[in-house]
Amino acid sequence: MKVSPISELMFIIKSLKHSQTSKMLIYASIVGVLAGVGAIVFFVLLDLTSVTLLNHIAGFPISHPTNEEPLIPLIHKPFNRIAFLIIITIGGFISGLLIHLLAEETKGGGTGEVVKAYHNNQPIRKRVPFVKLIVSVISLGVGGAGGREGPAAQIGAGFGYQFGNFLKLTDKEKRILMIAGLAGGVGAIFRSPMGAAIYAVEVLYKDIDFEYEALLPAAISSIIAYSIFSAKFGWVHMFSTPPLAFHNLREFASYTVLAVVCALSAIAFINIFNASSNMFSRIKSPLYIKTALGGFLVGLFAMFIPDSAGMGYGIMQSAFLNETGFQMLLMLGLVRMFTTSITLGSGNSVGLFAPTLVIGTAIGGGIGGLIKSIFPMMVDNPASFAIVGMAGFFAATNKTPLSIIIVVAEITGNYELIVPSMWVVAISFLLTTRYSIEKHQVKNRAHSPIHKYEFVRDVLEGIKVKELMKKDFVSVSNSTSLAKIFEILSEAKQTDIPIIDNSNKLQGIVTLHVLKSILGEGELADFLVAEDVANKDVITTTKEENLNTLMHKIGFREINTIPVVDDEGKVIGIITRKDIIKAYNDATEKLHNR
């Protein structure tokens, strides 16, 4: 039978119309558009603000990635340290005040708040994307030591959630669009569509686990957002790197050293970050005082080391081109740990994604340069170590080992270093499994509140009734007197008694609930029999039925004993609600201890 192209097309459209997956991909595409447009607005406002305030007024030496030109020309004038200190302090105050007045959840990095909202099924308020955009432009535009990817992630996630809310989708669908928005924001602002999609479903967990249902929507959203952003600002990688490759077997030993250093540095950074957050949390002052203090402290660092403030992309570009000595890179890596921790710990709205890359790049380039100065044959080009160190340090701190390998390749355009990146990422990740800088991450899907029931369900589906049923039980016939039943109950451990006939087939069940209602009527016990008080609408089960199915069958009804019957309807045992609850509790405890 010949099928016309038009008929085939109509069949595909009809199939898409009734496919839930197709609908979610269409929704994710729209979220990608929103995230891409949001990233453009954020990028433009941030660049104009930072160049005007930091460069034109304070003479701060802003450095852009090679492939990212400022929207207005930079000017060369002496760095006015006092002016910078005033700008970053006032900027911190204004940013904190707006956060305090409008949306407390916009303080800090952004990605962590999305992770928190996801696991706890919390809504993202309508105002959050817009407030986040404004306060992040201020916090970063005045020189805060942070990045723009975290804010872009929260902006995109907010758009995704609100779009799902507008369509009145289910909570699960809104969460998926939230993750799609996160991917779109990061994919656009960092020009890393594939890495951002995997990052969005990986960053939720400390272990190597994924929100696989959101992967395809995240990929669609990220691709569209990236395309919209790149159509405006160019289809280029963020950074330029010289030709780099891995073809020196001796470098494996050097990369192993780098992996260990990345792991130790990540642990140090996480401890510094937590200490800074705890310090500011103990200050009994409004948020805007803390953010102003954070800006002031970072400003003090920048008065002596300008590269300790700002987004730090210039540090990365310089390391990739071998324009900075290894001593300076190591010092900048250490200093940026403190300034980033102060900026974020005080509540300023800056991202944590990029600062982690900056620190990793500085440490990697520094270690590569140090090893080359001592053992020249062990390192071909320290720039390779800057790129690989960026991946290793990020994986150790953020627990996203797979996505960061792709992100690093996409933002540098260098795919020749994937092998050493995999090696360093694997080692640094394994050495730091107990640590993560994202405090709202959970161990894996089994520990996420939104997935807990799913995993308990899977466990209960693996437990058959025959594993818990009691084959030794007490039963009565239809003609058993009520007095006799009372006597049996006083001696038996059962609360309910099945009624069976001579062929062991179920006739009903006498429940303790019914017996209690007539317990005070002593004279009735002499002439009532089991048949008179029996519940004949009895739920039964089979020995092969699993506990999850049985729990759904019982529901919320007051049923304490369920007879187990064979294929012929003969009673072969009983299972009690108490048995099921115990199995349920044991299953949840096992999951909690995983």
FENJO-V655267 format. One line per field, one symbol per residue. phi: phi as a letter, one per 40 degrees, with the letter a starting at -180 (. if undefined). A space follows every 50 residues. Layout:
# FENJO-V655267
phi: ???
This chain:
# FENJO-V655267
phi: .cbcdccccccccccccbcccccccccccccccccccccccccccccccc ccccccccgcccbbddcbcccbccbbadccccccccccccccccdccccc cbaccccgchcdccccccccfccbcdcddcccccccdcdccchdcabccc dccccccccccccccccfccdccccccccccdccccdccbfbccccccdc ccccbcccabccccccdccccccccdccccccbhcbccbbbccbababcc cdccccddcccdccccccccccccccccccccccbcdccccccccccccc dccbbdccbgcgccccccccbfcbccccccccdcccdccccccccchccb ccdcdcccccccccccccccccccbdccbcadcccccccdcccccccbgb ccccccdccccbgbbcbccccccccccccccbccbacccccbdadcccdc bdcdccdcccccbcdccbccccacbbbccccccccdccccbcccbbbcbb cccgccbiacbcdccccbcccdccccbcbdccbccccbcbabcccccccc ccccgbccbbbbcbbcccgccbibbbdccccccccccccccccc
